[in-house]
């Protein structure tokens, strides 16, 4: 399990320094040693908080993942709630997938994280900038990898087709795919995962709860950061009923389902406080019988092809 740093950057609501520190402490105590963040997450706030928390801990004991593609600049005007983040510094984001922009972004991340190297550098959300990102950001990261400033290069997105496009064109170590492989959406299994397996690219699966619905499929639940469509809400509630027959929380089934796929190396789960971290780790360690997934497939709640042991 990887600690996802978006929530402690103020995603959806402000998070205090103490609250963020407690979440990180709970993750460390639970044995989590990989931390994923980005300049986008609270315009640097997530990176700052993770950097402060890890200061003084032996650098060889943890893995840091951050991202490029959004360069931070002074803000003009009110930024409260911009792009879903609250209680953040007075900065704004500029999309920049150029070589120079990538180097400048990484320099800022190194400063905020208080480190001299990044373990995993991901090109962040290049949905409308694929060619620019390949020629600029990827080329810069590839060089830094050869020099040892970063250890691994990848791409992180909320979609599978363009990730597959990058896998086929670049020498990637990993991809981070958010929300596209879950109990409700197995799209990444069709093209992306086979491509990753052919090219020996690790998969970090984020958004395993599809932004909330697979943790608590109650009325008003969100899917992909918006109110869940009624059809998906009904399906998630039916999945929860099957899980209850096995005395398994739906969140535990959601995590175990993703980790069952042979292409998936780890799940990335965000948390805004210590209680959420503890809950997620409990889900990770909960025994989930294979028969549960057999029953979900038999009831056509998950596709047969997605049921991997």
C-alpha positions as CSV (number, residue, x, y, z in Angstrom):
1,X,0.0,0.0,0.0
2,X,1.2,3.5,-1.0
3,X,0.2,6.6,1.0
4,X,-1.6,8.9,-1.4
5,X,-0.9,12.5,-0.6
6,X,-3.7,14.4,-2.3
7,X,-6.1,14.5,0.7
8,X,-3.4,16.1,3.0
9,X,-3.0,18.8,0.4
10,X,-6.5,20.0,1.2
11,X,-8.5,18.0,-1.4
12,X,-12.2,18.8,-0.9
13,X,-11.6,20.5,2.5
14,X,-8.8,22.1,4.5
15,X,-6.5,19.8,6.5
16,X,-4.5,21.1,9.4
17,X,-0.8,20.6,9.9
18,X,-1.5,18.4,12.9
19,X,-4.1,16.3,11.1
20,X,-1.8,15.7,8.2
21,X,1.1,14.8,10.5
22,X,-1.1,12.4,12.4
23,X,-2.1,10.7,9.1
24,X,1.5,10.3,8.1
25,X,2.5,9.0,11.5
26,X,-0.3,6.4,11.3
27,X,0.9,5.3,7.9
28,X,4.5,5.0,9.1
29,X,3.5,3.1,12.2
30,X,1.5,0.7,10.0
31,X,4.6,0.0,7.9
32,X,3.8,2.1,4.9
33,X,7.1,3.3,3.4
34,X,6.1,4.7,0.0
35,X,4.6,8.1,-0.3
36,X,3.0,9.5,-3.5
37,X,2.5,13.3,-3.9
38,X,2.6,16.0,-6.5
39,X,2.9,19.8,-6.9
40,X,-0.8,19.7,-7.9
41,X,-1.8,18.5,-4.5
42,X,-2.5,21.7,-2.6
43,X,0.0,23.6,-4.8
44,X,2.9,22.1,-3.0
45,X,1.3,21.8,0.4
46,X,1.2,18.0,0.3
47,X,4.9,17.9,-0.7
48,X,5.8,20.3,2.1
49,X,4.0,18.2,4.7
50,X,5.5,14.9,3.6
51,X,8.9,16.5,3.5
52,X,8.6,17.8,7.1
53,X,7.4,14.4,8.3
54,X,10.2,12.4,6.7
55,X,12.9,14.9,7.7
56,X,15.5,13.1,9.8
57,X,14.4,9.6,8.9
58,X,17.0,7.5,7.0
59,X,16.6,8.2,3.3
60,X,17.1,4.6,2.4
61,X,14.0,3.6,4.4
62,X,11.3,5.2,2.3
63,X,10.3,5.7,-1.3
64,X,9.2,9.1,-2.6
65,X,7.0,9.5,-5.7
66,X,6.1,12.9,-7.1
67,X,5.0,14.3,-10.5
68,X,5.7,16.8,-13.2
69,X,3.5,18.7,-15.6
70,X,2.1,21.4,-13.4
71,X,4.5,24.2,-12.7
72,X,3.7,26.4,-9.7
73,X,3.6,30.2,-10.1
74,X,2.5,33.1,-7.9
75,X,-1.3,33.3,-7.9
76,X,-3.3,36.3,-9.2
77,X,-6.5,36.6,-7.2
78,X,-8.4,34.3,-4.9
79,X,-7.2,30.6,-5.1
80,X,-9.4,29.1,-2.3
81,X,-10.9,25.9,-3.6
82,X,-9.0,26.1,-7.0
83,X,-9.1,22.7,-8.7
84,X,-10.7,21.2,-5.6
85,X,-8.0,22.1,-3.0
86,X,-8.6,24.2,0.1
87,X,-6.4,26.0,2.6
88,X,-3.4,26.1,0.3
89,X,-0.5,28.5,-0.3
90,X,-1.1,31.5,-2.6
91,X,0.1,29.7,-5.7
92,X,-1.4,28.7,-9.1
93,X,-0.7,25.9,-11.5
94,X,0.5,26.2,-15.1
95,X,0.5,23.2,-17.3
96,X,4.1,22.7,-18.6
97,X,5.4,19.5,-20.1
98,X,8.5,21.1,-21.6
99,X,12.0,20.0,-20.7
100,X,12.8,23.3,-18.9
101,X,9.4,23.2,-17.2
102,X,10.0,19.7,-16.0
103,X,13.4,20.5,-14.6
104,X,12.0,23.6,-12.8
105,X,9.1,21.6,-11.4
106,X,11.4,18.9,-10.1
107,X,13.7,21.4,-8.5
108,X,10.7,22.9,-6.6
109,X,9.6,19.4,-5.5
110,X,13.1,18.5,-4.2
111,X,13.1,21.7,-2.2
112,X,9.7,21.1,-0.7
113,X,10.4,17.5,0.0
114,X,13.8,18.3,1.6
115,X,15.6,15.6,-0.4
116,X,18.3,15.4,-3.1
117,X,16.6,12.7,-5.1
118,X,13.2,11.5,-6.2
119,X,12.6,7.7,-6.4
120,X,9.6,7.8,-8.8
121,X,8.9,10.8,-11.1
122,X,5.5,10.6,-12.9
123,X,4.3,12.7,-15.8
124,X,1.0,14.0,-14.4
125,X,-2.2,14.0,-16.4
126,X,-0.8,14.7,-19.9
127,X,-4.3,14.0,-21.5
128,X,-4.1,16.9,-23.9
129,X,-0.3,17.1,-24.1
130,X,0.8,13.6,-25.1
131,X,3.3,14.5,-27.8
132,X,4.7,17.4,-25.8
133,X,5.1,15.3,-22.7
134,X,6.8,12.5,-24.6
135,X,9.3,14.9,-26.3
136,X,9.8,17.2,-23.4
137,X,9.0,15.8,-19.9
138,X,9.8,12.2,-20.7
139,X,13.1,13.1,-22.4
140,X,14.2,15.2,-19.4
141,X,13.2,12.5,-16.9
142,X,14.9,9.8,-18.9
143,X,18.2,11.8,-18.7
144,X,17.8,12.4,-15.0
145,X,17.2,8.7,-14.5
146,X,20.4,7.9,-16.3
147,X,22.2,10.4,-14.1
148,X,20.7,8.9,-10.9
149,X,18.7,12.0,-9.8
150,X,15.6,9.9,-10.1
151,X,15.3,6.1,-9.9
152,X,12.1,5.4,-11.9
153,X,10.1,7.2,-14.6
154,X,6.3,6.8,-15.2
155,X,3.1,8.4,-16.2
156,X,0.1,9.0,-13.9
157,X,-3.4,9.5,-15.3
158,X,-7.2,8.9,-14.8
159,X,-7.5,7.0,-18.1
160,X,-6.1,3.8,-19.5
161,X,-5.8,4.3,-23.4
162,X,-3.2,7.1,-23.2
163,X,-1.3,5.3,-20.6
164,X,-1.0,2.4,-22.9
165,X,0.1,4.8,-25.7
166,X,3.0,6.0,-23.4
167,X,3.9,2.4,-22.4
168,X,4.3,1.5,-26.1
169,X,6.5,4.5,-26.9
170,X,8.7,5.2,-23.8
171,X,10.9,3.2,-21.5
172,X,8.7,3.4,-18.5
173,X,9.3,1.8,-15.1
174,X,5.7,2.2,-13.9
175,X,2.3,3.7,-14.5
176,X,-0.1,5.1,-12.0
177,X,-3.7,4.5,-13.2
178,X,-6.5,6.1,-11.1
179,X,-10.0,4.7,-11.0
180,X,-9.8,2.6,-14.1
181,X,-9.3,-0.8,-12.4
182,X,-11.8,-1.4,-9.6
183,X,-14.9,-3.4,-8.8
184,X,-16.9,-1.0,-10.9
185,X,-14.5,-0.3,-13.8
186,X,-12.1,-2.9,-15.2
187,X,-11.2,-0.9,-18.3
188,X,-7.4,-0.9,-17.6
189,X,-7.4,-4.7,-17.8
190,X,-8.2,-4.8,-21.5
191,X,-5.3,-3.0,-23.1
192,X,-3.1,-1.3,-20.5
193,X,-2.4,-4.2,-18.2
194,X,-1.3,-6.6,-21.0
195,X,0.9,-3.9,-22.4
196,X,2.5,-3.3,-19.0
197,X,3.1,-7.1,-18.6
198,X,4.7,-7.3,-22.0
199,X,7.0,-4.4,-21.3
200,X,7.7,-5.2,-17.7
201,X,6.1,-2.0,-16.4
202,X,4.8,-2.0,-12.8
203,X,1.3,-0.8,-12.2
204,X,0.4,1.4,-9.2
205,X,-3.4,1.3,-9.0
206,X,-5.0,4.4,-7.4
207,X,-8.7,5.4,-7.0
208,X,-9.6,1.8,-5.9
209,X,-12.7,3.2,-4.1
210,X,-13.6,5.3,-7.2
211,X,-13.5,8.4,-5.0
212,X,-15.8,7.1,-2.3
213,X,-18.5,4.9,-3.6
214,X,-16.6,1.6,-3.0
215,X,-15.9,2.6,0.6
216,X,-19.5,3.6,1.5
217,X,-22.1,3.1,-1.3
218,X,-24.8,5.2,0.5
219,X,-27.0,7.7,-1.2
220,X,-25.0,10.8,-2.1
221,X,-21.8,8.7,-2.6
222,X,-19.3,10.1,-5.2
223,X,-17.9,8.3,-8.2
224,X,-15.0,10.0,-10.1
225,X,-15.4,13.0,-7.8
226,X,-19.0,13.6,-8.8
227,X,-22.4,12.3,-7.5
228,X,-22.6,8.7,-8.5
229,X,-25.1,7.8,-11.2
230,X,-28.0,5.7,-9.8
231,X,-27.1,2.6,-11.8
232,X,-23.6,2.5,-10.4
233,X,-24.8,3.3,-6.9
234,X,-27.2,0.3,-7.2
235,X,-24.5,-1.9,-8.4
236,X,-22.1,-0.9,-5.6
237,X,-24.9,-1.5,-3.0
238,X,-25.5,-5.0,-4.5
239,X,-21.7,-5.7,-4.2
240,X,-21.9,-4.6,-0.5
241,X,-24.7,-7.1,0.1
242,X,-22.6,-9.9,-1.3
243,X,-19.6,-8.8,0.8
244,X,-21.8,-8.8,3.9
245,X,-22.6,-12.5,3.4
246,X,-18.9,-13.1,3.9
247,X,-18.6,-10.6,6.7
248,X,-16.1,-8.6,4.6
249,X,-16.3,-4.7,4.4
250,X,-16.7,-3.6,0.8
251,X,-13.6,-1.5,1.1
252,X,-11.6,-4.6,1.9
253,X,-13.0,-6.3,-1.2
254,X,-12.2,-3.3,-3.3
255,X,-8.6,-3.3,-2.3
256,X,-8.1,-7.1,-2.6
257,X,-9.8,-7.2,-6.0
258,X,-7.3,-4.8,-7.4
259,X,-4.3,-6.6,-5.9
260,X,-5.5,-9.9,-7.3
261,X,-4.6,-8.8,-10.8
262,X,-1.1,-10.0,-11.7
263,X,-0.2,-6.7,-13.4
264,X,-0.8,-4.7,-10.2
265,X,2.2,-4.0,-7.9
266,X,0.6,-1.9,-5.3
267,X,-2.5,0.2,-4.5
268,X,-2.3,3.9,-3.8
269,X,-4.8,5.0,-1.2
270,X,-5.2,8.6,0.0
271,X,-6.1,9.5,3.5
272,X,-6.7,12.9,5.3
273,X,-6.4,11.7,8.9
274,X,-5.1,8.9,11.1
275,X,-8.5,7.2,11.3
276,X,-8.7,6.8,7.5
277,X,-5.2,5.4,7.4
278,X,-6.0,2.8,10.1
279,X,-9.2,1.9,8.3
280,X,-7.4,1.4,5.0
281,X,-4.7,-0.7,6.5
282,X,-7.4,-2.8,8.2
283,X,-9.0,-3.3,4.8
284,X,-5.6,-4.4,3.4
285,X,-5.1,-7.0,6.0
286,X,-8.6,-8.4,6.0
287,X,-8.9,-11.9,4.7
288,X,-11.2,-11.9,1.6
289,X,-12.1,-15.4,0.3
290,X,-11.9,-16.1,-3.4
291,X,-15.5,-17.4,-3.2
292,X,-16.7,-13.8,-2.7
293,X,-15.3,-12.8,-6.1
294,X,-16.7,-16.0,-7.6
295,X,-20.2,-15.0,-6.4
296,X,-19.8,-11.4,-7.6
297,X,-18.9,-12.7,-11.0
298,X,-21.8,-15.2,-11.0
299,X,-24.2,-12.4,-10.2
300,X,-22.6,-10.3,-13.1
301,X,-21.5,-7.6,-10.7
302,X,-17.9,-8.0,-11.9
303,X,-16.9,-9.4,-15.3
304,X,-15.6,-13.0,-15.3
305,X,-12.5,-11.9,-17.2
306,X,-11.6,-9.5,-14.4
307,X,-11.7,-12.2,-11.8
308,X,-8.0,-13.0,-11.4
309,X,-6.3,-15.1,-8.8
